[in-house]
Amino acid sequence: MAAPRLIVGLGNPGAEYIDTRHNAGFWLCERLAAKLGAELRRESRFHGIAGRTQGQVWLLMPQTFMNCSGQSVASLARFYRIPPADMLVLHDELDLAPGVLRLKFGGGLGGHNGLKDIAAHLGTQDFWRLRIGIGHPGDRNQVVDYVLKKPRSEERPLIEEALERSLDAWPLLARGEYPAAMQKINSRPAPPASEKGTP
């Protein structure tokens, strides 16, 4: 399998959203950029903040707000002729408890508006995703409010630990060794109910 050529971290721009659950993709993208020595800067032609590693891997944080992420992703991907299969999207995941990660290719979008817009712009759902668990409020009517709030004090350390595990798996991803990366990322059992932070 080809190593990823474009890493996309999803989130919302603006100081009021920096620490909210919906920005978990941004958190990981920024950490990965620092690890790889990629300087992130605003790229108006790509409607986002972007940078490139010495290994020619692009990192992108769309600044179009979550629901319009596809505009940014498609702009960069088409300019550099990066096929969807060579993309890895980092995003928050309601269906996973804080501290749980899942790496997957294609499949359903789980109601995530950022993923839905990317798939609409690319014309396919066949791209890699790294799902970062943030937990669920327990009531779908509370989801919008939930993702736009900060994680609880007991949740944030679990999410931070998961982000660090993602960085540890990067060398495998960089070599296109997705099965090994999936084993490393996905094998950690879900935290006990007392650690999930869900009501």
C-alpha positions as CSV (number, residue, x, y, z in Angstrom):
1,M,0.0,0.0,0.0
2,A,1.1,3.5,-0.7
3,A,2.2,5.7,2.2
4,P,-0.1,8.7,2.8
5,R,0.8,11.8,0.8
6,L,-1.8,14.0,2.4
7,I,-2.7,14.1,6.1
8,V,-5.9,16.1,6.9
9,G,-6.7,17.2,10.5
10,L,-10.4,18.2,10.9
11,G,-11.7,21.0,13.2
12,N,-13.1,24.5,13.3
13,P,-11.0,27.7,13.0
14,G,-11.1,30.3,15.7
15,A,-9.9,30.7,19.2
16,E,-13.3,29.8,20.7
17,Y,-13.0,26.3,19.2
18,I,-9.3,25.5,19.9
19,D,-10.0,23.2,22.9
20,T,-13.3,21.7,21.9
21,R,-13.8,18.0,21.2
22,H,-14.6,18.6,17.5
23,N,-11.0,19.9,17.1
24,A,-9.3,16.6,18.0
25,G,-8.1,16.2,14.4
26,F,-6.4,19.6,14.5
27,W,-4.7,18.6,17.8
28,L,-3.1,15.6,16.2
29,C,-2.2,17.3,13.0
30,E,-0.4,20.0,14.8
31,R,1.5,17.4,16.9
32,L,2.4,15.4,13.8
33,A,3.6,18.6,12.0
34,A,5.9,19.4,15.0
35,K,7.2,15.8,15.1
36,L,8.0,15.8,11.3
37,G,9.4,19.3,11.2
38,A,6.7,20.6,8.9
39,E,6.0,24.4,9.1
40,L,2.3,25.0,9.0
41,R,1.2,28.3,7.4
42,R,-2.0,29.8,5.9
43,E,-2.5,28.8,2.3
44,S,-5.4,30.8,0.8
45,R,-5.4,28.8,-2.4
46,F,-6.2,25.7,-0.4
47,H,-8.5,27.4,2.1
48,G,-6.5,26.1,5.0
49,I,-3.3,25.9,7.0
50,A,-0.8,23.6,5.4
51,G,2.8,22.5,5.4
52,R,5.0,19.8,3.8
53,T,7.5,17.5,5.3
54,Q,10.9,16.8,3.8
55,G,9.5,13.5,2.7
56,Q,6.9,15.5,0.6
57,V,3.9,14.6,2.8
58,W,1.4,17.4,3.0
59,L,-0.4,18.2,6.2
60,L,-3.6,20.3,6.0
61,M,-6.0,21.8,8.5
62,P,-9.0,23.2,6.6
63,Q,-10.1,26.7,7.7
64,T,-13.5,26.5,6.1
65,F,-15.3,25.2,9.2
66,M,-16.0,21.5,9.7
67,N,-19.1,21.2,7.5
68,C,-17.2,22.6,4.4
69,S,-13.9,20.7,4.9
70,G,-14.1,19.1,1.5
71,Q,-13.5,22.4,-0.3
72,S,-10.1,22.7,1.2
73,V,-9.1,19.0,0.9
74,A,-10.2,18.8,-2.8
75,S,-8.3,22.0,-3.6
76,L,-5.0,20.7,-2.4
77,A,-5.5,17.1,-3.6
78,R,-6.3,18.2,-7.1
79,F,-3.5,20.7,-7.4
80,Y,-0.9,18.0,-6.4
81,R,-2.8,15.1,-8.0
82,I,-3.1,13.2,-4.8
83,P,-5.7,10.4,-5.1
84,P,-8.1,9.8,-2.2
85,A,-6.5,6.4,-1.4
86,D,-3.3,8.3,-0.5
87,M,-5.1,10.5,2.1
88,L,-5.4,10.1,5.8
89,V,-8.1,12.1,7.6
90,L,-7.7,12.7,11.4
91,H,-11.1,13.3,13.1
92,D,-13.1,13.1,16.3
93,E,-15.3,10.1,16.7
94,L,-18.5,10.1,18.9
95,D,-18.8,6.3,18.7
96,L,-15.5,5.7,20.5
97,A,-14.7,6.4,24.1
98,P,-12.0,8.9,25.0
99,G,-8.6,7.2,24.7
100,V,-9.7,4.8,21.9
101,L,-8.4,5.0,18.4
102,R,-9.4,3.2,15.2
103,L,-7.6,3.3,11.8
104,K,-9.8,2.3,8.9
105,F,-10.1,2.6,5.1
106,G,-13.4,3.7,3.5
107,G,-16.7,2.5,4.8
108,G,-19.5,4.6,6.3
109,L,-19.1,8.1,7.5
110,G,-20.9,7.8,10.8
111,G,-22.8,11.0,10.4
112,H,-19.6,13.1,10.6
113,N,-20.3,16.2,8.6
114,G,-16.6,16.9,7.9
115,L,-16.2,13.4,6.4
116,K,-19.4,13.7,4.5
117,D,-18.3,17.0,2.8
118,I,-14.9,15.5,1.9
119,A,-16.5,12.4,0.4
120,A,-18.9,14.7,-1.6
121,H,-16.0,16.8,-3.0
122,L,-13.8,13.8,-3.8
123,G,-16.7,11.7,-5.2
124,T,-15.7,8.7,-3.1
125,Q,-15.5,7.5,0.5
126,D,-12.4,5.4,-0.2
127,F,-9.8,7.3,1.9
128,W,-8.1,6.4,5.2
129,R,-9.4,7.8,8.5
130,L,-7.9,7.8,12.0
131,R,-10.9,8.0,14.4
132,I,-10.1,9.7,17.7
133,G,-12.6,8.8,20.4
134,I,-14.3,11.6,22.2
135,G,-17.2,9.7,23.7
136,H,-20.9,10.3,23.2
137,P,-23.3,12.5,25.3
138,G,-25.8,9.7,25.4
139,D,-28.5,11.7,23.6
140,R,-28.2,12.5,19.9
141,N,-30.0,15.8,20.5
142,Q,-27.1,16.9,22.6
143,V,-24.4,16.0,20.1
144,V,-23.9,19.5,18.6
145,D,-23.5,21.1,22.0
146,Y,-21.3,18.2,23.1
147,V,-18.7,18.3,20.3
148,L,-18.4,22.1,20.6
149,K,-17.4,21.9,24.3
150,K,-14.1,21.1,26.0
151,P,-13.5,17.5,27.1
152,R,-14.1,16.9,30.8
153,S,-11.0,16.9,33.1
154,E,-11.0,13.1,33.3
155,E,-11.4,12.8,29.4
156,R,-8.6,15.0,28.2
157,P,-5.7,12.9,29.6
158,L,-7.2,9.8,27.8
159,I,-7.4,11.7,24.5
160,E,-3.9,13.1,24.9
161,E,-2.5,9.6,25.5
162,A,-4.3,8.4,22.4
163,L,-2.7,11.2,20.4
164,E,0.7,10.2,21.6
165,R,0.0,6.6,20.5
166,S,-0.9,7.9,17.1
167,L,2.5,9.6,16.8
168,D,4.2,6.4,17.9
169,A,2.5,4.6,14.9
170,W,3.6,7.2,12.4
171,P,6.8,5.4,11.2
172,L,4.6,2.4,10.2
173,L,2.2,4.7,8.3
174,A,5.0,6.6,6.6
175,R,6.2,3.2,5.1
176,G,2.7,2.4,4.0
177,E,2.5,-0.5,6.5
178,Y,-1.2,0.0,7.3
179,P,-1.9,-3.5,8.6
180,A,0.9,-3.1,11.2
181,A,-0.2,0.4,12.0
182,M,-3.8,-0.8,12.5
183,Q,-2.7,-3.5,14.8
184,K,-0.7,-1.0,16.9
185,I,-3.4,1.6,17.0
186,N,-6.6,-0.6,17.2
187,S,-5.4,-3.3,19.5
188,R,-5.7,-1.2,22.8
189,P,-8.9,-2.3,24.6
190,A,-11.5,0.2,25.4
191,P,-11.1,1.9,28.8
192,P,-13.3,0.5,31.6
193,A,-16.7,2.2,31.9
194,S,-15.4,4.3,34.9
195,E,-12.9,5.9,32.5
196,K,-15.1,6.5,29.5
197,G,-16.4,9.8,30.8
198,T,-19.9,9.2,29.3
199,P,-23.0,9.7,31.4
